[in-house]
């Protein structure tokens, strides 16, 4: 009996030690996070301070309240800033920085003419999405995928257009009802995102994977996770970012799931590309990546494909949604544009050349993009 009691005491003591150890680890983690937040707050307050009017409290503590409001009322705050400080700059607090807005033609033109050494869009995007820690150092150090978009994809749009058009036509036939004359509510964001997702992946990974609903859903989830995870990593000091990206983000688990779909495709196409001629016209993004021979690791290639999906899906979907909403706001332009498209297509058929001759449609797209800022509308 005394042995059993002693054994039970040892078990209780062991459990107590384990709980105490976990409590200490949680306490240390909490202390690290709190210290990081305090140091980061002070660093950003000192490093990024701009002598400009502030929308909301501008002190080190009040700015965090302003940042919280900006998360849910960004459009209203920017619009108020525009009206209050038109022709001047003003700043808005975010969780880890001050965002400065330039209003009025003179300042906007000054920003447009600023050299890359002062204002670099690529560097800003890397910082915004914390690319080094969310996507990995390889993508940041060697962005050779940009060459694919600028050269191969652009130069071969005529050959790629039939496949892209086929996807768009098929999806819209599925998603937009044509068997009724009544008004039907449609979630434009869902329809456009799904359509662009399928069209892009027809070019990126080809058939049949571009029709796999689970894979398409995973690419949408990946894009959402990047934005959320970047916000988490951004809070930490630089030396803690690698740990934060491993333990506090979902990107790596999403990538492991993506490998189940992309891994077999990459391995299959690797052998096909090896047997191709010296300078073939690659059909998909996977083929082009493999033909370059820059990366051979399947996991790294899968991450790069997911990264290109992320960059392409969000910007393209938002741009086309803005075009639709702009057209709904100015319905008088719908009929002239529709007539132009019908006339050109009857003469040229659906092709890249036909789209280039739709001047009114091109004007609509350019004006909508001009009025858009990162997917939102300008003030």
C-alpha positions as CSV (number, residue, x, y, z in Angstrom):
1,X,0.0,0.0,0.0
2,X,2.8,2.4,0.9
3,X,4.5,1.5,-2.4
4,X,1.3,2.4,-4.3
5,X,1.0,5.6,-2.5
6,X,4.6,6.5,-3.1
7,X,4.2,5.6,-6.8
8,X,1.1,7.8,-7.0
9,X,3.0,10.7,-5.3
10,X,5.7,10.4,-7.9
11,X,3.1,10.5,-10.7
12,X,1.6,13.6,-9.3
13,X,5.0,15.2,-8.8
14,X,5.9,14.3,-12.4
15,X,2.7,15.9,-13.8
16,X,3.3,18.9,-11.6
17,X,6.8,19.3,-13.0
18,X,5.5,19.0,-16.6
19,X,2.7,21.6,-16.0
20,X,5.2,23.9,-14.4
21,X,7.6,23.5,-17.4
22,X,4.8,24.3,-19.8
23,X,3.7,27.3,-17.7
24,X,7.3,28.6,-17.7
25,X,7.5,28.2,-21.5
26,X,4.2,30.0,-22.0
27,X,5.4,32.8,-19.7
28,X,8.7,33.1,-21.6
29,X,6.8,33.2,-24.9
30,X,4.4,35.9,-23.5
31,X,7.4,37.9,-22.3
32,X,9.1,37.7,-25.7
33,X,6.0,38.8,-27.5
34,X,5.4,41.6,-25.0
35,X,9.0,42.8,-25.2
36,X,8.9,42.5,-29.0
37,X,5.7,44.6,-29.2
38,X,7.1,47.3,-26.9
39,X,10.5,47.5,-28.7
40,X,8.8,47.4,-32.1
41,X,6.3,50.1,-31.1
42,X,9.2,52.4,-30.0
43,X,11.3,51.6,-33.1
44,X,8.5,52.2,-35.5
45,X,7.4,55.4,-33.7
46,X,10.9,56.8,-34.0
47,X,12.0,55.3,-37.3
48,X,8.9,56.0,-39.4
49,X,7.7,59.2,-37.9
50,X,6.7,61.7,-40.5
51,X,6.0,65.4,-39.8
52,X,2.6,65.5,-41.3
53,X,-1.0,65.8,-40.0
54,X,-2.3,62.6,-38.4
55,X,-5.7,61.1,-38.8
56,X,-6.5,60.2,-35.2
57,X,-4.2,60.2,-32.2
58,X,-0.6,60.5,-33.1
59,X,1.2,59.5,-29.9
60,X,2.9,56.1,-29.4
61,X,-0.1,54.6,-27.5
62,X,-3.0,56.4,-29.2
63,X,-1.6,55.4,-32.6
64,X,-2.5,51.8,-31.9
65,X,-6.1,52.8,-31.3
66,X,-6.0,54.6,-34.7
67,X,-4.5,51.5,-36.3
68,X,-7.3,49.4,-35.0
69,X,-9.9,51.8,-36.4
70,X,-8.1,51.8,-39.7
71,X,-8.5,48.1,-40.0
72,X,-12.3,48.4,-40.2
73,X,-12.9,51.9,-41.5
74,X,-10.0,52.5,-43.9
75,X,-12.0,54.0,-46.7
76,X,-13.8,56.5,-44.5
77,X,-10.5,57.6,-42.7
78,X,-8.7,58.1,-46.1
79,X,-11.7,60.0,-47.5
80,X,-11.8,62.2,-44.4
81,X,-8.0,62.8,-44.7
82,X,-8.4,63.7,-48.4
83,X,-11.1,66.3,-47.7
84,X,-9.3,67.8,-44.6
85,X,-5.8,67.9,-46.2
86,X,-6.4,68.2,-49.9
87,X,-3.2,69.2,-51.7
88,X,-1.0,68.1,-48.8
89,X,0.2,64.9,-47.2
90,X,-1.3,63.2,-44.2
91,X,-0.5,60.0,-42.4
92,X,-2.5,57.1,-40.9
93,X,-1.3,54.7,-38.3
94,X,-1.1,51.0,-39.0
95,X,0.0,48.3,-36.5
96,X,3.7,48.5,-37.4
97,X,4.1,51.7,-39.4
98,X,2.8,55.1,-40.6
99,X,1.2,55.1,-44.0
100,X,1.6,58.5,-45.7
101,X,-1.0,59.6,-48.3
102,X,-0.2,62.3,-50.9
103,X,-3.3,64.2,-52.2
104,X,-3.7,66.6,-55.1
105,X,-2.3,66.5,-58.7
106,X,1.0,68.2,-57.7
107,X,2.0,65.7,-55.0
108,X,0.7,62.7,-57.0
109,X,2.9,63.7,-59.9
110,X,5.8,64.1,-57.6
111,X,5.3,60.6,-56.3
112,X,5.0,59.2,-59.8
113,X,8.3,60.8,-60.8
114,X,10.2,59.7,-57.7
115,X,13.2,57.4,-58.5
116,X,13.3,53.8,-57.3
117,X,15.9,54.7,-54.8
118,X,13.2,56.7,-52.9
119,X,10.0,54.8,-53.8
120,X,10.3,51.2,-54.9
121,X,7.1,49.3,-55.5
122,X,8.9,45.9,-55.5
123,X,10.6,46.5,-52.2
124,X,7.4,47.8,-50.7
125,X,5.5,44.6,-51.7
126,X,8.3,42.4,-50.2
127,X,7.9,44.3,-46.9
128,X,4.1,44.3,-47.0
129,X,3.9,40.5,-47.5
130,X,7.1,39.8,-45.4
131,X,8.2,37.7,-48.5
132,X,11.5,36.5,-47.0
133,X,9.7,34.7,-44.2
134,X,6.3,33.9,-45.7
135,X,7.6,32.6,-49.1
136,X,11.3,32.0,-48.4
137,X,14.6,33.6,-49.2
138,X,15.0,31.8,-52.5
139,X,12.0,33.6,-54.1
140,X,13.2,37.0,-52.8
141,X,16.9,36.4,-53.8
142,X,16.1,35.0,-57.3
143,X,12.8,36.1,-58.7
144,X,13.3,34.5,-62.0
145,X,9.5,33.9,-62.3
146,X,9.2,37.6,-63.3
147,X,11.1,36.8,-66.5
148,X,8.4,34.2,-67.3
149,X,5.6,36.7,-67.0
150,X,7.4,39.5,-68.9
151,X,8.8,37.4,-71.7
152,X,7.3,33.9,-72.2
153,X,3.8,34.6,-71.1
154,X,3.5,37.9,-72.8
155,X,5.0,36.8,-76.1
156,X,3.0,33.6,-76.3
157,X,-0.5,35.0,-75.4
158,X,-1.7,34.3,-78.9
159,X,-1.0,30.6,-78.4
160,X,-2.3,30.6,-74.9
161,X,-5.5,32.6,-75.6
162,X,-7.6,29.6,-76.8
163,X,-7.1,27.7,-73.6
164,X,-7.7,30.8,-71.4
165,X,-10.8,31.7,-73.4
166,X,-12.1,28.1,-73.1
167,X,-11.8,28.2,-69.3
168,X,-13.6,31.6,-69.0
169,X,-16.4,30.5,-71.3
170,X,-16.9,27.2,-69.5
171,X,-16.9,28.7,-66.0
172,X,-19.3,31.6,-66.9
173,X,-21.7,29.1,-68.5
174,X,-21.7,27.2,-65.2
175,X,-21.9,30.2,-62.9
176,X,-24.2,32.6,-64.7
177,X,-27.8,31.4,-65.2
178,X,-29.1,31.9,-68.8
179,X,-32.5,30.0,-68.4
180,X,-34.4,32.9,-66.8
181,X,-35.4,36.5,-67.6
182,X,-35.6,37.4,-63.9
183,X,-33.0,39.2,-61.9
184,X,-30.7,36.7,-60.2
185,X,-28.3,37.7,-57.3
186,X,-24.7,36.8,-57.9
187,X,-21.7,37.1,-55.6
188,X,-19.4,38.8,-58.1
189,X,-16.3,38.3,-55.9
190,X,-16.8,34.5,-55.8
191,X,-17.5,34.2,-59.5
192,X,-14.6,36.4,-60.7
193,X,-12.1,34.8,-58.3
194,X,-13.1,31.3,-59.3
195,X,-13.0,32.2,-63.0
196,X,-9.6,33.8,-62.8
197,X,-8.3,31.0,-60.7
198,X,-9.2,28.4,-63.3
199,X,-8.0,30.5,-66.2
200,X,-4.6,31.1,-64.6
201,X,-4.1,27.6,-63.6
202,X,-4.9,26.3,-67.1
203,X,-1.7,28.2,-68.0
204,X,0.3,27.5,-64.8
205,X,-0.3,23.7,-64.3
206,X,-2.6,22.7,-67.2
207,X,-5.2,20.0,-67.4
208,X,-6.6,18.2,-65.5
209,X,-5.2,19.8,-62.3
210,X,-6.7,23.2,-63.2
211,X,-10.2,21.6,-62.9
212,X,-9.5,20.0,-59.5
213,X,-11.8,21.8,-57.0
214,X,-9.7,20.9,-54.0
215,X,-6.6,22.3,-55.6
216,X,-8.3,25.5,-56.7
217,X,-9.7,26.0,-53.2
218,X,-6.3,25.4,-51.8
219,X,-4.8,28.2,-54.0
220,X,-7.5,30.6,-52.7
221,X,-6.8,29.6,-49.1
222,X,-3.1,30.1,-49.7
223,X,-3.6,33.6,-50.9
224,X,-5.7,34.4,-47.8
225,X,-3.2,32.8,-45.5
226,X,-0.3,34.9,-47.0
227,X,-2.1,38.1,-46.0
228,X,-2.9,36.9,-42.5
229,X,0.5,35.4,-41.9
230,X,2.3,38.5,-43.1
231,X,0.4,40.6,-40.6
232,X,1.5,38.2,-37.8
233,X,5.2,38.1,-38.9
234,X,5.4,41.8,-39.3
235,X,4.8,42.4,-35.6
236,X,8.0,40.7,-34.6
237,X,11.6,42.0,-34.5
238,X,13.8,40.7,-37.3
239,X,15.6,38.1,-35.3
240,X,12.3,36.5,-34.2
241,X,10.6,36.5,-37.6
242,X,12.0,33.1,-38.6
243,X,10.5,31.5,-35.5
244,X,7.3,33.4,-35.9
245,X,7.0,32.2,-39.5
246,X,7.5,28.5,-38.4
247,X,5.3,28.4,-35.3
248,X,2.6,31.0,-35.9
249,X,1.7,30.8,-39.5
250,X,-0.1,28.4,-41.8
251,X,1.9,28.8,-45.0
252,X,4.1,25.7,-44.5
253,X,1.2,23.4,-43.7
254,X,-0.7,24.7,-46.7
255,X,2.4,24.1,-48.8
256,X,2.6,20.5,-47.6
257,X,-1.0,20.0,-48.8
258,X,-0.2,21.7,-52.1
259,X,2.7,19.3,-52.6
260,X,0.2,16.4,-52.8
261,X,-1.2,18.0,-56.0
262,X,1.9,19.8,-57.4
263,X,4.5,17.1,-56.6
264,X,3.2,14.5,-59.0
265,X,2.8,17.1,-61.8
266,X,6.3,18.4,-61.3
267,X,7.8,14.9,-61.3
268,X,5.9,13.9,-64.4
269,X,6.7,17.1,-66.4
270,X,10.4,17.0,-65.3
271,X,10.9,13.9,-67.5
272,X,8.8,15.3,-70.3
273,X,10.8,18.5,-70.4
274,X,14.1,16.5,-70.3
275,X,13.1,14.8,-73.5
276,X,12.1,18.0,-75.2
277,X,14.1,19.8,-77.9
278,X,16.7,22.4,-76.8
279,X,14.3,25.4,-77.1
280,X,10.7,24.2,-76.9
281,X,7.6,26.4,-76.5
282,X,6.6,25.3,-73.0
283,X,2.9,25.0,-72.5
284,X,2.6,25.6,-68.8
285,X,4.4,27.5,-66.0
286,X,5.6,24.2,-64.6
287,X,7.3,23.3,-67.9
288,X,9.0,26.7,-68.2
289,X,10.3,26.5,-64.6
290,X,11.7,23.1,-65.2
291,X,13.3,24.0,-68.5
292,X,15.3,26.8,-66.8
293,X,17.0,24.3,-64.5
294,X,17.4,27.0,-61.9
295,X,15.5,25.1,-59.2
296,X,15.4,21.3,-59.0
297,X,13.8,20.8,-55.6
298,X,10.2,19.8,-55.9
299,X,9.1,21.7,-52.7
300,X,10.8,24.9,-53.8
301,X,9.2,24.7,-57.2
302,X,5.8,24.1,-55.6
303,X,6.3,27.2,-53.4
304,X,7.2,29.3,-56.5
305,X,4.1,28.1,-58.3
306,X,1.9,28.9,-55.3
307,X,3.6,32.3,-55.1
308,X,2.8,33.2,-58.7
309,X,-0.7,32.0,-58.1
310,X,-1.0,34.4,-55.1
311,X,0.4,37.4,-57.0
312,X,-1.7,36.8,-60.1
313,X,-5.0,35.7,-58.5
314,X,-5.5,38.7,-56.2
315,X,-4.6,41.5,-58.5
316,X,-6.4,40.1,-61.6
317,X,-9.6,39.3,-59.7
318,X,-9.8,42.7,-58.0
319,X,-9.1,44.5,-61.3
320,X,-11.9,42.8,-63.2
321,X,-14.3,43.2,-60.3
322,X,-13.6,46.9,-60.3
323,X,-14.3,47.0,-64.0
324,X,-17.6,45.3,-63.4
325,X,-18.6,47.7,-60.6
326,X,-17.5,50.7,-62.6
327,X,-19.6,49.5,-65.5
328,X,-22.6,49.0,-63.2
329,X,-22.2,52.5,-61.9
330,X,-22.2,53.9,-65.5
331,X,-24.6,51.6,-67.4
332,X,-24.8,54.0,-70.3
333,X,-21.4,52.7,-71.5
334,X,-22.5,49.0,-71.5
335,X,-24.3,49.0,-74.9
336,X,-21.6,50.8,-76.9
337,X,-19.0,48.4,-75.5
338,X,-21.2,45.4,-76.1
339,X,-21.8,46.4,-79.7
340,X,-18.1,47.0,-80.3
341,X,-17.1,43.6,-79.0
342,X,-19.8,41.8,-81.0
343,X,-18.7,43.6,-84.2
344,X,-15.1,42.8,-83.7
345,X,-15.7,39.2,-82.7
346,X,-17.9,38.6,-85.7
347,X,-15.1,39.8,-88.0
348,X,-12.1,38.4,-86.2
349,X,-13.3,35.6,-83.9
350,X,-12.3,35.3,-80.3
351,X,-8.5,35.9,-80.3
352,X,-5.9,38.2,-78.8
353,X,-5.9,40.2,-82.1
354,X,-9.7,40.8,-81.7
355,X,-9.3,42.1,-78.1
356,X,-6.6,44.5,-79.3
357,X,-9.1,46.0,-81.7
358,X,-11.8,46.6,-79.0
359,X,-10.7,50.2,-78.3
360,X,-13.7,51.2,-76.1
361,X,-13.2,48.1,-74.0
362,X,-9.5,48.9,-73.7
363,X,-10.4,52.4,-72.6
364,X,-12.8,51.1,-69.9
365,X,-10.1,48.8,-68.5
366,X,-7.5,51.5,-68.4
367,X,-9.7,54.1,-66.7
368,X,-10.9,51.6,-64.1
369,X,-7.3,50.6,-63.3
370,X,-6.4,54.3,-63.1
371,X,-9.1,54.9,-60.5
372,X,-8.1,51.8,-58.5
373,X,-5.6,51.7,-55.7
374,X,-4.5,48.2,-54.7
375,X,-8.0,46.8,-55.4
376,X,-9.9,49.6,-53.7
377,X,-11.2,52.8,-55.3
378,X,-9.3,56.1,-55.0
379,X,-10.7,58.9,-53.0
